[in-house]
Structures are given as C-alpha cells and as structure tokens.
Amino acid sequence: MPAMKYLKKIITCVLTITLIIICGCQDNNTPSNPSKATTDAEYESAMHIAETTPLGRYPEQLTYTLGKLSGANNSNLPQGETYENNAYTQILNEILNVQNQDIFEAADDQYDDNVSMVIAQKDLPDVMIVQDMDELQYLVENDMIEDLTDSYNNCMSETVKNIYKSYGSSIMDVVTFDDRIMAIPETNISDGPNLIWLRKDWMDKLGLDAPRTLSDAEEIIRQFIEKDPGNNGEGNTVGLVADTSLCGGCGYSSEYTLDIVFAAYGAFPKQWIKDGDGNVVYGSVQPEAKKALEHIHEMYEEGILDQNFLMRTSSNIIELIVNGQCGSFFGPWWAPNNPLMDAVAADPTAKWEPYLLATEENGSTSYHTQVPYGNFVVVKKGYEHPEIVCKIISVLFDYVRYEDKDNQAIKDYYKLNVDPTARPLAMNVDYNNALQICYGELNHVFSGVRQPDDLNLLEQSYYEACDSYLKNEDNASSEDWAAYTSRITACKILNDARTNKVESLYFGETETMVSDWWYLENLESDTYLKIVTGEADLDEFDSFVDNWYKTGGTTITKEVRRECQ
C-alpha cells in the first residue's frame, strides 16, 4: 500500500510542532530493582531465558517507554488506578519484571495526532499502538520499526499463535513485509449478523409476536409509533434509529446501521464481494443495492425509519434509547453493554430483547464477514528488547486468561466493564470464533455438563455475572443484565441461527484509492442519502453507478481484482 498519503500527514505535523517538545526517554536498560541473579553467569542465563521464551522473567526490571492509547473515563479503571499502575501492569511486573513509562496518553484523534508527531520528529517511544495501515506502511518503508519475526517465533506462546491461526493466513499476512513480521496485530473476532433490538415490554403491551422477517419488524415499529406504548405522547415515539452511514464500513459491523435491510435484497454495500459470475465487485454499485434503497426510502417516507436520522449524532441516538423515546435499532450482540445498560439503569421496567431477522426465503440470514485485524503494535527500531511486546501479549491473553484463574482483580475488571484500553497494549487477542466458544462453555456450566472451575478467567467473570442475574432477575444490576443478555440471550440466537457468510474480500488500499477513493466515498454517501430521503429519484442510482466507474471505479476494481487473485 503506498505511503504517499501518510507522508503528507507527516509533513503537516512537522510544520505544526515547532514549539512542541515530546518528553525524553529514560534509559530503558537501567535496572530499577536489585538483580536476583548473584553472578554474571546466572544473570546472562536469566536474561537469555527472558529474551527467548514467552514467560521468562527479566533478571532486572525493564522499563519501556510507551505511547499509550487511552479510553474515555480513564477506561473505567477503579478510582486511584492509572495506566502505569493497575491490575494489568502489576501482573506484568510480577511475571515478566517489566514496567511501562507512558510518554503520552491520549484517546481517539488526539492519540493519532501524537503518533504522527513522534513519527515526524523521529522520536518514537519504545512501544506504541498504530491504528492506521498508512502509518504502518510508512514506518516500514522508512526503517523506523523493529523486525519482530524472531520475537514472534520465540516469545509468543503457542496458545496465542493458535489464536492467530484461527483467522487463517490473512491476519499475519497484513503485518508481513518481505517475509518479515513488522508488527503484531490486534484480532477482530467475528460478531455475526446484526440483531434488531426491540422493547419487549412494549410488544407485550400491544400483544405483538416476535418478528421473523423484515416486514414483521416494520409492523412492530409501526405499532410502536402509532399506539405509543411508551406513553411518550402522540408523535413523540421515534421509529427505527439509524446512523447516517446507513451500513457498516468495509469489513466492519456497526450499531444503528441497516445492513440487514440491504442483505434482505442480496446487497452488501461498501464490501468487495464476488458476484454471481465469481467476479470481485464493489457491493455499493450492484443492482441489488438499488432495490434495497427503494425499500429504505419507503420506510423513511412512512416514518418507520426515523425521519430525523440525518440530524442525529450517536450521542443523540443513545439519548433517545435511554430516555425511552425509541424502541428499535439494529446492533450487534454486545449492544447490551452500550447503549442498553444505561437504558435499563435509567428505567428498570424497560425490557429490551434481541431478534435475528431472516433475509432469505428459506429462513436463513446472510451477512458479510469482518476484517480480521484491528490496531497494530510496533517497536522502535534499535530498541534492545523488541520481544517484550510478544511476552506482554502472551501473559495477558494466555497466562492470565487460562492459567491465572484466581486473579480476582482481573475478574473484577470484566465485571466493571473496564475497557481494553486499560491494558498497556490497548488491544484484544482472541479466537476468531471466540463468541461461540464462550457461549458454549457458559452453556455447559449452566446445564450441569461442566463446573465453573473449568472455565477460563474471562469466562468465569461472565459466568459469575450471569449467575448473579439469574438468581435475582427482578432486581439485578444493569451490569449483570447486560452480561446475561449479551453473552447468553443474544449469543444463543446467533449460535442456533442458520446463517450465510458473504466473504468480504479486500480491506486494503490500492494505488488509485489513495487519490480517488475519498471522492467516490462522498459520491456514494451523497447519492444513497438523497435517494433515501427523496431528495433524488431512484434513477439517480444509475447515474451514480455510471459516474462511479468513470471517475476511478473501473481502475480501482481492476486493482482490487489483481490483489484478490
């Protein structure tokens, strides 16, 4: 992937950081604790073991500088804990004798800006998260990061290697340049198809049955609006809320999107998929998408789709759900954690339930697959201990999860919904089918096939929350409700469902995409939204498709097809 686009960003940063001074790095090889090795030979032996095994402990404390990706509300860490001193850093210190020293802590766009600045200054921390493939490409091409091949082979545990293998070769291929592993990827587990989340208490009040199809769901939403079971007042109950993106980005599932509606017409916008002839095509310009847009426009005209969706932000959508003004949205299995936990806390009488809508005549549901990777961990070129990142990942996602089952502090983190950004490396590593694995293990315990002690630490934390919910459903905390509804109710639906996976084939950026994709994305978004709201006729879709191919789409399609060969 060309790095020219990112080079422009670097040049911009150089011009804007004249007066900004990034904190200097301390000597990472200076011990902060006395060595336990009493002779040079013992020290060298201990250091060799540490440098070549997943869990080998360094003979002296190793402090590494870190560019820290943080989260909102201090990542929900308990009061008094910091990104340099919490249960994760403590277990890493105990097992590996390592400690992070954060040279910056930032979230979202501010984090990206900080990363761009340290790259521009050529003053990288020892370790940092990279969130963009352009950045990773730039770092590789400019020889700014360490080759992690030997570190991966020697210091990544076999369990973690097997986790990566569960995604096939695609996940490691994306961080491999000239047969060398240059970064460690975060995994992105499969969420399955989006569910429609509905106010079951409203349905019961109106005597409505569970929906099976899109038309069933539309009738329920219609009844919500017309009969006002939430007592919002005439005209104040909002229909199906939706994000202005309308559907998830390439390879991603999202909340408040209409992917299931598109899938009901065999359409998969924003995805590179195979058509009926086996050719790689862009889903947004296929005739099936036109049919789906026609139906979504009808939903909008009737008010089943929120007629003010163009003006809604995510925060506003959440507010409508929490305040009880809206009783329907599409979202993944984890929607109980956000936004529904807050909705149930605000109104314990609100009964939200998930349903999977069939998109095919045989009752099955089609959905597109997801990109298998998320962020990337990189190590500064010249850092003496590049293996440290593989060792940290092995401790957090193998040892802690499968061996350290009595670690109550980590269990409490899961119960408190402490965000993954609390970890020094703000990432997650888990099996591609982790959702099904976890549901299966929990189900075995609740059915008496297995014992709670058989569960790994993560599963134990979910079991305890789910068990707490079952013992006191009427007065359960919103946290326990969210755990049970996401991990049991929603996952059972997905586990038992008949689904068809449509493979998303390409997640990268071709040469022509660098210069033209922004325009094509804007063209697509504008056309789709105008058709949905009636600002443009349905035939505008044909003009859009013709324009899309003429202004770069033809070349890009050829490039993607070459990449997919």
C-alpha positions in Angstrom: 0.0 0.0 0.0 1.5 3.3 -1.0 2.6 5.6 1.9 2.4 8.9 0.0 -0.8 9.9 1.6 0.7 9.4 5.1 3.8 11.3 4.1 1.6 14.3 3.5 0.3 13.9 7.1 3.9 13.7 8.4 4.9 16.9 6.6 1.9 18.7 8.1 2.9 17.5 11.6 6.4 18.8 11.1 5.1 22.2 10.3 2.9 22.3 13.4 5.1 21.0 16.1 7.9 23.6 16.1 7.1 24.6 19.8 6.1 21.1 21.0 8.6 19.1 22.9 8.0 15.4 23.4 9.1 14.0 26.7 12.6 12.5 26.6 13.0 8.8 27.1 14.7 7.4 30.1 17.4 4.7 29.8 15.2 1.6 29.4 18.1 -0.7 30.3 18.8 0.8 33.7 17.6 -1.5 36.4 15.1 -0.1 38.9 15.2 -3.2 41.2 18.2 -5.1 42.5 19.1 -8.1 40.4 18.2 -11.5 41.9 21.0 -13.1 39.8 24.0 -13.2 42.1 26.7 -14.0 39.4 27.3 -12.8 35.9 26.7 -16.3 34.6 23.3 -16.5 36.4 22.4 -13.1 35.1 23.3 -13.9 31.5 21.4 -17.2 31.7 18.3 -15.5 33.2 18.5 -12.7 30.5 18.8 -15.3 27.7 15.7 -17.1 29.0 13.8 -13.9 29.3 14.7 -12.9 25.7 13.8 -16.2 24.1 10.7 -17.5 26.0 7.2 -16.2 26.4 7.1 -16.1 30.2 10.8 -15.8 31.1 11.3 -13.1 33.7 13.9 -10.4 33.2 16.6 -10.5 35.9 16.3 -6.7 36.4 13.2 -4.6 36.0 12.8 -3.5 32.4 11.2 -0.1 31.9 9.9 0.6 28.4 8.6 3.9 27.1 5.0 3.7 25.7 2.8 5.7 23.5 -0.4 5.0 25.4 -3.8 4.7 23.7 -6.3 5.6 26.4 -10.0 5.4 26.8 -12.9 7.5 27.9 -13.4 7.9 31.7 -9.9 6.6 32.4 -11.0 3.4 30.7 -13.4 2.8 33.7 -10.5 1.9 35.9 -11.2 1.8 39.6 -10.6 5.1 41.5 -6.9 5.7 42.2 -5.6 3.4 39.4 -3.6 4.7 36.5 -2.4 3.4 33.1 1.0 2.9 34.7 -0.3 1.2 37.9 -3.3 -1.1 37.6 -4.0 -4.8 37.7 -2.6 -5.4 34.2 0.7 -3.6 34.9 1.0 -5.3 38.2 0.7 -8.8 36.8 3.2 -7.9 34.0 5.6 -6.7 36.7 5.1 -9.8 38.7 5.5 -12.3 35.8 8.0 -10.5 33.5 9.5 -7.8 35.7 8.5 -5.1 33.1 7.0 -1.6 33.6 5.6 0.9 31.2 6.5 4.6 31.3 4.0 6.5 29.3 5.4 9.4 27.3 1.9 10.3 26.2 -1.6 9.2 27.0 -4.4 10.1 24.6 -7.5 8.8 23.0 -9.1 8.8 19.6 -7.9 11.6 17.2 -5.6 13.1 19.8 -3.8 9.8 20.0 -3.4 9.7 16.2 -2.0 13.3 16.3 0.5 12.3 18.9 1.6 9.3 16.9 2.0 11.4 13.8 4.1 14.0 15.8 6.6 11.4 17.2 6.9 9.9 13.8 7.6 13.3 12.3 10.2 14.0 14.9 11.7 10.5 14.5 11.4 10.2 18.3 9.3 7.1 18.7 8.6 5.6 22.2 10.0 2.0 22.6 6.5 0.6 22.0 3.2 2.1 20.6 -0.1 1.2 19.0 -0.5 2.2 15.4 -4.2 2.5 14.2 -3.7 3.0 10.5 -2.2 0.9 7.8 -0.8 4.0 6.1 1.2 4.7 9.3 2.4 1.1 9.5 3.5 1.2 5.8 5.3 4.4 6.3 7.2 3.1 9.4 8.3 0.0 7.5 9.3 1.9 4.4 11.4 4.3 6.4 13.0 1.6 8.5 11.7 3.1 11.8 10.5 -0.1 13.5 12.0 -3.4 14.5 11.6 -6.7 12.7 9.6 -8.9 15.1 9.9 -12.2 13.3 12.3 -13.8 15.8 10.4 -12.3 18.7 7.2 -13.8 17.4 8.7 -17.2 16.9 10.5 -17.4 20.2 8.4 -15.3 22.7 4.8 -15.7 21.5 3.1 -18.5 23.3 1.7 -21.5 21.4 -1.8 -20.6 22.5 -1.6 -17.1 21.1 -0.1 -18.4 17.9 -3.0 -20.8 17.6 -5.4 -17.8 18.2 -3.8 -16.1 15.2 -4.0 -19.3 13.1 -7.8 -19.4 13.7 -8.1 -16.5 11.3 -6.2 -18.3 8.5 -3.2 -16.6 7.0 -4.8 -13.3 6.3 -4.2 -11.7 9.7 -0.5 -12.2 9.8 -0.1 -11.5 6.1 -1.1 -7.9 6.6 1.8 -7.3 9.0 4.3 -9.3 7.0 6.6 -7.3 4.7 9.2 -9.2 2.5 8.6 -12.3 4.7 9.4 -10.4 7.9 6.8 -9.7 10.7 7.0 -6.0 11.3 4.0 -5.6 13.8 1.7 -7.6 16.0 -1.9 -7.3 15.0 -5.0 -7.0 17.2 -7.6 -9.6 16.4 -11.2 -8.7 15.5 -13.5 -11.6 16.4 -16.5 -12.4 14.3 -19.7 -10.7 15.6 -22.0 -12.5 13.2 -25.0 -10.6 11.8 -26.6 -7.7 13.5 -29.7 -8.2 15.5 -32.7 -6.0 15.8 -33.2 -4.9 19.4 -36.8 -4.1 20.4 -38.7 -3.1 23.5 -40.3 -6.4 24.5 -42.4 -4.7 27.2 -44.0 -2.5 24.5 -44.6 -5.6 22.3 -46.2 -7.4 25.2 -48.4 -4.4 25.9 -49.6 -4.4 22.3 -49.9 -8.2 22.0 -47.2 -8.4 19.3 -45.3 -11.6 18.4 -41.6 -11.9 17.9 -40.5 -10.8 14.4 -39.1 -13.3 11.9 -38.7 -11.1 8.8 -38.1 -7.5 8.0 -41.8 -6.9 7.3 -42.6 -8.3 10.7 -40.2 -5.9 12.4 -41.6 -3.0 10.4 -45.1 -3.8 11.6 -43.9 -3.8 15.2 -42.2 -0.4 14.7 -45.3 0.9 13.0 -47.4 -0.1 16.1 -44.8 1.5 18.4 -45.2 4.8 16.6 -49.0 4.8 16.2 -50.1 3.3 19.5 -47.4 4.9 21.8 -46.9 2.0 24.3 -44.1 4.1 25.9 -46.5 7.0 26.7 -44.3 9.5 25.0 -47.3 11.4 23.6 -48.7 11.4 20.1 -45.9 11.8 17.5 -43.1 11.7 20.0 -42.1 8.0 19.7 -39.2 7.8 17.2 -39.0 5.0 14.6 -36.0 2.9 13.8 -32.9 5.0 14.5 -30.1 4.8 12.0 -26.6 6.2 11.6 -26.1 8.4 8.5 -23.5 5.9 7.2 -26.5 3.6 6.6 -24.3 0.5 6.6 -21.1 -0.8 8.2 -17.7 0.1 6.6 -15.7 -2.3 4.7 -15.2 -5.4 6.8 -16.9 -4.0 9.9 -20.1 -4.4 11.8 -21.7 -1.4 13.4 -24.5 -0.2 15.6 -27.5 1.7 14.2 -26.9 0.6 10.6 -29.2 -1.1 8.1 -27.0 -3.9 6.8 -29.8 -6.5 7.4 -32.2 -4.4 5.3 -29.7 -4.3 2.5 -29.0 -8.1 2.9 -32.7 -8.8 2.5 -32.2 -7.7 -1.1 -28.9 -9.5 -1.5 -27.0 -6.2 -1.3 -23.7 -5.7 0.7 -22.7 -2.0 0.2 -19.1 -0.9 1.0 -17.9 -4.6 0.7 -15.7 -6.1 -2.0 -17.6 -9.4 -2.7 -18.0 -11.9 -5.6 -21.0 -11.6 -7.9 -22.9 -14.4 -9.4 -20.3 -15.0 -12.0 -17.5 -15.2 -9.5 -16.0 -11.7 -10.3 -14.9 -9.4 -7.5 -17.2 -6.4 -7.4 -17.9 -3.4 -5.2 -21.3 -4.0 -3.5 -22.4 -0.4 -3.4 -22.8 -0.2 -7.2 -24.6 -3.5 -7.7 -28.3 -3.6 -8.8 -29.3 -5.3 -5.6 -28.4 -2.1 -3.7 -30.8 -0.1 -5.8 -33.7 -2.3 -4.8 -32.7 -2.0 -1.1 -32.5 1.8 -1.3 -36.0 1.8 -2.8 -37.4 -0.1 0.2 -35.4 2.1 2.7 -36.9 5.2 1.1 -40.4 3.7 1.6 -39.5 3.1 5.3 -38.4 6.7 5.6 -41.5 8.1 3.9 -43.8 6.2 6.3 -41.7 7.2 9.3 -40.7 3.6 10.2 -37.2 4.8 9.7 -36.6 7.9 11.8 -37.2 10.9 9.6 -34.7 13.0 11.5 -31.9 10.4 11.2 -29.8 12.8 9.1 -29.6 15.2 12.1 -28.8 12.5 14.7 -25.4 12.0 16.3 -24.5 8.8 18.1 -24.9 10.6 21.4 -28.4 11.7 20.4 -29.4 8.2 19.3 -28.3 6.9 22.7 -30.2 9.6 24.4 -33.4 8.6 22.6 -32.9 5.0 23.6 -32.1 5.7 27.2 -35.0 8.1 27.6 -37.5 5.6 26.2 -38.4 7.6 23.1 -37.2 4.9 20.8 -37.9 1.2 20.9 -36.0 -0.2 18.0 -32.5 -0.3 16.5 -30.1 -2.7 14.7 -27.0 -3.6 16.6 -24.5 -6.4 17.4 -24.7 -8.9 20.2 -22.8 -6.6 22.5 -25.4 -3.8 22.4 -26.5 -4.5 26.0 -23.1 -3.1 27.1 -23.7 0.1 25.0 -26.2 1.7 25.0 -28.7 -0.6 26.7 -27.0 -1.0 30.1 -27.7 2.7 30.6 -31.2 2.4 29.3 -32.0 -0.4 31.8 -30.3 1.5 34.6 -32.5 4.6 33.8 -35.7 2.5 33.6 -35.6 -1.0 35.1 -39.0 -1.7 33.6 -37.6 -1.4 30.1 -37.3 -4.9 28.6 -35.0 -5.0 25.6 -34.8 -8.2 23.6 -32.8 -9.2 20.5 -34.2 -10.9 17.4 -32.5 -12.1 14.3 -34.4 -11.4 11.1 -34.3 -13.8 8.1 -33.0 -12.3 4.9 -33.6 -15.4 2.7 -36.8 -17.2 1.8 -35.5 -20.4 3.5 -35.4 -18.5 6.8 -31.6 -18.0 7.0 -29.8 -14.8 7.4 -27.0 -13.5 5.2 -24.2 -11.2 6.4 -20.8 -10.1 5.3 -17.6 -11.1 7.1 -15.4 -8.7 9.0 -11.8 -7.5 8.7 -9.8 -9.9 10.9 -7.4 -7.3 12.4 -7.7 -4.1 14.3 -4.8 -2.0 15.6 -1.1 -2.9 15.4 1.7 -2.9 18.0 5.1 -1.7 16.8 8.6 -1.5 18.4 11.0 1.4 17.8 14.0 0.5 15.6 17.0 -0.1 17.7 15.2 -1.0 20.9 17.1 -3.7 22.7 14.2 -5.8 23.7 11.7 -6.0 20.9 10.5 -9.3 22.2 8.8 -7.5 25.1 5.5 -7.0 23.1 5.1 -10.7 22.4 5.8 -11.5 26.0 3.2 -9.0 27.2 0.6 -10.4 24.8 1.4 -14.0 25.9 0.9 -13.0 29.6 -2.3 -11.1 29.1 -4.0 -13.3 26.6 -2.7 -16.7 27.5 -1.3 -16.9 31.1 -3.8 -14.6 32.7 -6.8 -16.0 30.8 -6.1 -19.7 31.0 -3.7 -20.2 33.9 -4.2 -17.4 36.5 -7.9 -18.2 37.1 -7.8 -16.9 40.7 -6.8 -13.4 39.7 -9.7 -11.6 41.3 -8.5 -8.1 40.3 -8.8 -9.0 36.6 -12.1 -10.7 37.2 -13.4 -7.5 38.8 -12.3 -5.6 35.7 -14.5 -7.6 33.5 -17.5 -7.2 35.9 -16.9 -3.4 36.0 -16.6 -3.2 32.2 -13.1 -1.8 32.4 -12.2 -1.0 28.8 -9.4 -2.9 27.0 -7.6 0.4 26.7 -6.6 0.0 30.4 -4.0 -2.6 29.2 -0.6 -1.2 28.4 -1.1 -2.5 24.9 -4.7 -1.3 24.1 -5.8 -4.3 22.1 -7.6 -7.6 22.3 -6.4 -11.0 21.1 -8.9 -13.9 20.9 -10.0 -16.7 18.7 -12.0 -15.9 15.5 -14.9 -17.9 16.9 -14.4 -16.6 20.5 -18.1 -15.7 20.8 -19.3 -19.2 20.1 -16.6 -20.7 22.3 -17.5 -18.6 25.3 -21.3 -19.2 24.8 -20.7 -22.9 24.6 -18.6 -23.0 27.8 -21.1 -21.0 29.7 -24.0 -23.0 28.5 -22.2 -26.2 29.5 -21.8 -24.9 33.1 -25.4 -23.7 33.3 -26.7 -27.1 32.0 -24.5 -29.0 34.5 -22.2 -30.6 31.9 -19.2 -28.7 33.3 -18.2 -26.9 36.5 -17.4 -23.2 37.0 -13.8 -24.1 37.8 -13.4 -25.5 34.3 -13.9 -22.0 32.8 -11.0 -19.7 32.0 -10.8 -16.4 33.8 -12.7 -14.4 31.3 -15.5 -17.0 31.1 -15.6 -17.2 34.9 -16.2 -13.5 35.2 -19.1 -13.7 32.7 -20.5 -16.8 34.5 -20.5 -15.0 37.9 -22.3 -12.0 36.4 -24.8 -14.2 34.5 -25.4 -16.4 37.6 -26.0 -13.3 39.7 -28.6 -12.1 37.2 -30.4 -15.5 37.2 -30.6 -15.5 41.0 -32.3 -12.1 41.1 -33.7 -11.2 37.7 -36.2 -8.7 39.1 -33.7 -6.7 41.0 -30.5 -7.5 39.1 -28.0 -4.7 38.4 -27.8 -3.3 34.9 -24.3 -4.7 34.6 -25.5 -8.3 35.4 -28.4 -7.8 33.0 -26.0 -6.7 30.2 -23.7 -9.7 30.8 -26.5 -12.2 30.6 -28.4 -10.6 27.7 -25.2 -10.3 25.6 -23.4 -13.5 26.5 -26.4 -15.8 26.8 -29.6 -14.4 25.2 -28.0 -12.8 22.1 -25.3 -15.4 21.7 -27.8 -18.2 21.9 -29.7 -16.7 19.0 -26.6 -16.4 16.9 -25.4 -19.9 17.9 -28.7 -21.5 16.9 -29.3 -19.5 13.7 -28.9 -20.5 10.1 -26.6 -18.0 8.6 -24.8 -17.5 5.3 -21.5 -15.7 5.3 -20.7 -13.5 2.4 -17.0 -13.1 2.3 -15.6 -9.5 2.3 -12.5 -10.0 0.2 -10.4 -6.8 0.3 -9.7 -4.4 3.2 -6.6 -2.6 1.8 -6.0 0.5 -0.3 -4.9 0.3 -3.9 -2.8 2.9 -5.7 -5.8 4.7 -7.3 -7.7 4.6 -4.0 -5.1 6.9 -2.5 -6.1 9.7 -4.8 -9.6 8.9 -5.8 -11.4 6.9 -3.0 -12.3 10.0 -1.0 -14.3 11.3 -3.9 -16.0 8.0 -4.6 -16.9 7.6 -1.0 -18.5 11.0 -0.8 -20.3 10.4 -4.1 -21.7 7.2 -2.7 -22.8 8.7 0.6 -24.5 11.7 -1.0 -26.4 9.6 -3.5 -27.5 7.0 -1.0 -28.8 9.6 1.4 -30.5 11.7 -1.3 -32.4 8.6 -2.5 -33.4 7.5 1.0 -34.8 11.0 1.9 -36.4 11.5 -1.5 -34.2 14.5 -2.5 -33.2 12.4 -5.5 -35.2 9.9 -7.6 -34.4 6.2 -7.5 -33.0 6.5 -11.1 -30.2 8.7 -9.6 -28.6 5.4 -8.6 -27.9 4.5 -12.3 -26.2 7.9 -12.8 -24.2 7.3 -9.7 -23.0 3.9 -10.8 -22.0 5.3 -14.2 -20.2 8.2 -12.6 -18.5 5.9 -10.1 -16.9 3.7 -12.8 -15.9 6.7 -14.9 -14.2 8.6 -12.0 -11.8 5.9 -10.8 -14.1 2.9 -10.0 -13.1 0.9 -13.1 -9.4 1.3 -12.4 -9.9 0.5 -8.7 -12.0 -2.6 -9.4 -9.2 -3.9 -11.7 -6.6 -3.2 -9.0 -8.7 -5.0 -6.3 -9.2 -8.0 -8.5 -5.4 -8.3 -9.0 -4.9 -8.1 -5.3 -7.5 -10.8 -4.7 -6.0 -13.3 -7.2 
